[in-house]
Every structure is written in structure tokens, then in C-alpha cells.
Amino acid sequence: MPQAFDDLQQQLFALYPQKRYAEALELVREGLHVHPSRASRIGYWIACLECMLGKPDQGLATMSELVAQGHWFSPRRLAHDEDLAPLRGRPEFAELIEACEQRRLAEQAKVRPELLSEPPTTGVEHLPPLVVALHMMGGDARESLFHWRPATSMAALLAAPQGGELIGPGEYGWSERTEVEIRRHLENLGTRHTPTTPGEWCWAERHKAPDWLSCWHFLGNPWLLAALSPWSEPRRLRS
């Protein structure tokens, strides 16, 4: 049984395409006890797998029980996930979606812009390049910071903004005004980031310029974008 949540997720995503649903279900049921703080996401996986195994009543019961305990799920996923197709048309499933939407709206009102950043871990002789890691739809800034931390060992300043649209519990997305959202995040970085080297201080000052977003560079993933400082050469990061 994997102890880390990322390990659990990777094993699930390896089993699912192979249609090893029963094995995957056993895995995530054990994971629910190991990671109670991830009950919403793991419970959702359990319900999906139960439906895929021909047990839609059990899948609905799994989600209903968690909602009764105060958890909730992404209404968007509930409405469109093909794994849950056997539940569509059931009045109790429609009620579950509505209950989750009401909880989402209540939590959305509490969402505030968040930007996490880490300075370079190696010596910086010149202005460090800026790497902005955007999380996937339904991800969060901490997840991006974890996956792209190797950038800091390449003398880069790493910034991980968090989308302002709440998709599910602890899961965020980007609104239609994504560019404005990211601009606001990085303007905050210029005032919030505590400089530890002259290079970082210069970076924070110069990036208050309105053309900071002049250089965009995709890093091979459709959900991940990085902005490099205008005076640096774009380069692909490797962990």
C-alpha cells in the first residue's frame, strides 16, 4: 500500500487504463483510511470504480455517505464524468449534484488569490529567470510547486499561482480572465517576495513593468505554462 498520496494516485492512474477496476478499487479503499484529509477525491474515485464494476447503487451510496459527513464533490465532474453515466437521470443523484453546488458556492466566496514562490537554491550572479508553473484544471499551487521545484536548482525563481475558480474541494481552475488573474498574482510577487540576493531584488523591481508577460513558453504539457523573464533565453526544464 503506497503511503504517499501521489504514489496512490499514480498507481490508480496506471491500473485504470488497463481496466483493472477491482484491483484499483481495493487500492483506493485502503487509501481512504491512510489519507482521510483526501476523502473527497478518494471517495470520488471509489464511486467511479464501483460504477465501472456494475455497482451504481453502491457508488451513489458512497458519495451520499461522504456528503452527509460534510464532504462534497465537483458538480462539474459529477455532471459530465462518463464513469458516473449509470447514475444520470436518478433524482437522488440530481439532488447530490445540487447539494455539492451549494457547498461549492459557499466555499467559492472564501477563495482568495494565492501565489507561492521559491527563490533559486543555487548562486545567482545575474537576474534570475522567472518560471511560472500553472497547475492543471482541478489542481493547486502547492502541487505545481512540488513538481517544478527542480527549477530552483537551475538558478530560476519559481512562482506557482493558484486559479481563482473553485472546481472541487482543494481543486482550482482558471477563469476566462486567466491572463488578468496571473498578472495580479505576479504583481503581488513583486511586493510579497522577500529578496535574499541583489539579483532577486532587481527582479522584483523590474517585473513591475507592464510588459512582464512578453515572453511565454509552453513546456510540453497542455495544462502547464511557464513565463520566462524577458531578458532570459527560453529553455526547457528537466527534473
C-alpha positions as CSV (number, residue, x, y, z in Angstrom):
1,M,0.0,0.0,0.0
2,P,1.6,3.3,-1.0
3,Q,1.9,5.7,1.9
4,A,2.2,9.0,-0.1
5,F,-0.9,10.3,-1.8
6,D,1.0,10.9,-5.0
7,D,2.0,7.3,-5.1
8,L,-1.6,6.2,-4.6
9,Q,-2.7,8.4,-7.4
10,Q,0.0,7.2,-9.8
11,Q,-0.9,3.6,-9.1
12,L,-4.6,4.2,-9.7
13,F,-3.9,6.0,-12.9
14,A,-1.8,3.1,-14.0
15,L,-4.5,0.5,-13.2
16,Y,-7.4,2.4,-14.7
17,P,-6.4,2.4,-18.4
18,Q,-5.8,-1.4,-18.1
19,K,-9.4,-1.8,-16.9
20,R,-8.2,-3.4,-13.6
21,Y,-11.1,-1.8,-11.8
22,A,-11.4,-4.3,-9.0
23,E,-7.7,-4.0,-8.1
24,A,-7.9,-0.3,-8.3
25,L,-10.9,-0.2,-6.0
26,E,-9.2,-2.2,-3.4
27,L,-6.2,0.1,-3.6
28,V,-8.2,3.3,-3.1
29,R,-10.4,1.9,-0.4
30,E,-7.3,1.3,1.6
31,G,-6.1,4.7,0.7
32,L,-9.2,6.3,2.1
33,H,-8.1,5.2,5.6
34,V,-4.5,6.3,5.1
35,H,-5.4,9.8,3.7
36,P,-8.6,10.9,5.5
37,S,-7.9,14.5,4.5
38,R,-8.3,13.5,0.9
39,A,-11.7,11.9,1.5
40,S,-13.5,13.8,-1.2
41,R,-11.1,13.0,-4.0
42,I,-10.6,9.3,-3.0
43,G,-14.3,8.8,-2.3
44,Y,-15.0,10.1,-5.8
45,W,-12.6,7.6,-7.2
46,I,-14.3,4.8,-5.2
47,A,-17.7,5.8,-6.5
48,C,-16.4,5.9,-10.1
49,L,-14.9,2.5,-9.8
50,E,-18.0,1.0,-8.2
51,C,-20.0,2.2,-11.2
52,M,-17.5,0.8,-13.6
53,L,-17.8,-2.5,-11.9
54,G,-21.6,-2.5,-12.4
55,K,-22.5,-1.3,-8.9
56,P,-24.1,2.1,-9.4
57,D,-26.2,1.8,-6.3
58,Q,-23.1,1.4,-4.2
59,G,-21.3,4.2,-6.0
60,L,-24.2,6.6,-5.2
61,A,-24.3,5.3,-1.6
62,T,-20.5,6.0,-1.3
63,M,-20.9,9.6,-2.4
64,S,-24.1,10.2,-0.4
65,E,-22.4,9.0,2.8
66,L,-19.5,11.3,2.3
67,V,-21.7,14.3,1.6
68,A,-23.7,13.5,4.8
69,Q,-20.3,13.7,6.6
70,G,-19.7,17.2,5.3
71,H,-17.6,16.4,2.2
72,W,-18.5,17.4,-1.3
73,F,-17.5,16.8,-4.9
74,S,-17.0,18.8,-8.1
75,P,-20.5,19.4,-9.5
76,R,-18.9,19.7,-12.9
77,R,-17.3,16.3,-12.7
78,L,-20.5,14.7,-11.3
79,A,-22.5,16.0,-14.3
80,H,-20.0,15.0,-17.0
81,D,-17.8,12.1,-15.9
82,E,-18.6,9.1,-18.1
83,D,-17.8,6.8,-15.2
84,L,-20.9,8.0,-13.5
85,A,-23.2,7.7,-16.5
86,P,-25.2,4.9,-14.9
87,L,-26.4,7.5,-12.2
88,R,-27.7,10.1,-14.7
89,G,-31.4,10.5,-14.6
90,R,-31.8,9.4,-11.0
91,P,-33.5,12.1,-8.8
92,E,-31.2,11.3,-5.9
93,F,-28.1,11.8,-8.0
94,A,-29.5,15.2,-9.2
95,E,-30.1,16.1,-5.5
96,L,-26.5,15.1,-4.7
97,I,-25.2,17.4,-7.5
98,E,-27.3,20.3,-6.3
99,A,-26.1,19.8,-2.7
100,C,-22.4,19.9,-3.9
101,E,-23.0,23.0,-6.0
102,Q,-24.4,24.8,-2.9
103,R,-21.3,23.9,-0.9
104,R,-19.1,24.9,-3.8
105,L,-20.7,28.4,-3.9
106,A,-20.3,28.8,-0.2
107,E,-16.6,27.9,-0.4
108,Q,-16.0,30.0,-3.5
109,A,-16.9,33.1,-1.6
110,K,-13.9,32.4,0.7
111,V,-11.4,31.9,-2.1
112,R,-8.6,34.5,-2.2
113,P,-5.7,34.8,-4.7
114,E,-2.7,32.8,-3.7
115,L,0.8,32.8,-5.1
116,L,3.6,30.5,-3.8
117,S,7.2,31.2,-4.7
118,E,10.6,29.8,-4.0
119,P,13.9,31.5,-4.7
120,P,16.8,29.9,-6.6
121,T,18.8,27.4,-4.5
122,T,22.0,28.0,-6.4
123,G,24.0,31.1,-6.6
124,V,22.6,33.9,-8.7
125,E,25.1,36.2,-10.4
126,H,22.6,37.8,-12.7
127,L,18.9,38.4,-12.8
128,P,17.3,35.0,-12.3
129,P,14.9,33.7,-15.0
130,L,11.3,33.5,-13.7
131,V,9.4,30.2,-14.1
132,V,5.7,30.4,-13.6
133,A,4.1,26.9,-13.2
134,L,0.3,26.8,-13.8
135,H,-1.5,23.9,-12.2
136,M,-3.7,21.7,-14.2
137,M,-7.5,22.1,-14.0
138,G,-8.5,20.8,-10.6
139,G,-5.0,21.2,-9.2
140,D,-3.5,23.7,-6.8
141,A,-0.4,25.8,-6.4
142,R,1.3,23.5,-3.9
143,E,1.1,20.7,-6.4
144,S,2.8,22.8,-9.0
145,L,5.4,24.0,-6.6
146,F,6.3,20.4,-5.7
147,H,6.6,19.2,-9.3
148,W,8.6,22.1,-10.6
149,R,10.9,22.7,-7.6
150,P,13.9,21.4,-9.6
151,A,13.7,24.7,-11.4
152,T,15.2,26.4,-8.3
153,S,18.3,24.3,-8.6
154,M,18.8,25.7,-12.1
155,A,19.1,29.3,-10.7
156,A,15.5,30.1,-11.5
157,L,12.9,31.9,-9.4
158,L,9.8,29.6,-9.2
159,A,6.3,31.0,-8.9
160,A,3.1,29.0,-8.6
161,P,-0.1,30.9,-8.8
162,Q,-3.4,29.4,-7.9
163,G,-6.5,29.7,-10.0
164,G,-9.4,31.7,-8.6
165,E,-12.2,29.3,-9.6
166,L,-13.0,26.6,-7.2
167,I,-13.7,23.4,-9.0
168,G,-13.9,20.9,-6.1
169,P,-12.5,20.6,-2.6
170,G,-9.0,21.9,-2.7
171,E,-9.1,21.9,-6.5
172,Y,-8.9,25.1,-8.5
173,G,-9.3,26.2,-12.1
174,W,-8.6,29.3,-14.2
175,S,-11.3,31.7,-15.1
176,E,-11.9,33.2,-18.5
177,R,-9.8,36.1,-17.5
178,T,-6.8,33.9,-16.8
179,E,-4.2,36.4,-18.1
180,V,-5.5,39.1,-15.8
181,E,-5.5,36.6,-12.9
182,I,-1.9,35.7,-13.5
183,R,-0.8,39.3,-13.9
184,R,-2.3,40.1,-10.5
185,H,-0.6,37.1,-8.9
186,L,2.8,38.1,-10.2
187,E,2.4,41.8,-9.4
188,N,1.8,40.5,-5.8
189,L,5.0,38.5,-6.1
190,G,6.9,41.8,-6.7
191,T,5.8,43.1,-3.3
192,R,5.5,39.9,-1.3
193,H,8.6,38.0,-2.2
194,T,11.4,38.6,0.3
195,P,14.6,39.2,-1.6
196,T,17.6,37.3,-0.4
197,T,20.1,38.3,-3.1
198,P,20.6,41.5,-5.1
199,G,19.5,39.6,-8.2
200,E,16.2,38.8,-6.7
201,W,15.7,42.4,-5.6
202,C,16.3,43.6,-9.1
203,W,14.0,41.0,-10.5
204,A,11.2,42.1,-8.2
205,E,11.7,45.8,-9.1
206,R,11.9,45.3,-12.9
207,H,9.0,42.9,-13.1
208,K,6.6,45.7,-12.0
209,A,6.9,46.8,-15.7
210,P,3.6,46.3,-17.6
211,D,5.3,44.1,-20.3
212,W,6.4,41.4,-17.9
213,L,4.3,38.9,-19.8
214,S,6.0,39.5,-23.1
215,C,7.6,36.0,-23.3
216,W,5.5,32.8,-23.0
217,H,6.9,29.4,-23.4
218,F,5.0,26.1,-23.4
219,L,6.8,23.3,-21.6
220,G,5.2,20.3,-23.5
221,N,2.1,20.0,-21.3
222,P,-1.2,21.4,-22.5
223,W,-2.1,22.4,-18.9
224,L,1.3,23.9,-17.9
225,L,2.7,27.2,-19.0
226,A,5.8,29.0,-18.0
227,A,6.7,32.6,-18.4
228,L,10.4,33.4,-18.5
229,S,11.8,36.8,-17.7
230,P,12.1,38.9,-21.0
231,W,15.9,39.1,-20.7
232,S,16.5,35.4,-20.4
233,E,16.6,32.7,-23.1
234,P,13.6,30.3,-23.1
235,R,14.8,26.8,-22.1
236,R,13.1,23.5,-21.3
237,L,13.3,22.4,-17.6
238,R,14.3,18.9,-16.7
239,S,14.0,17.4,-13.3
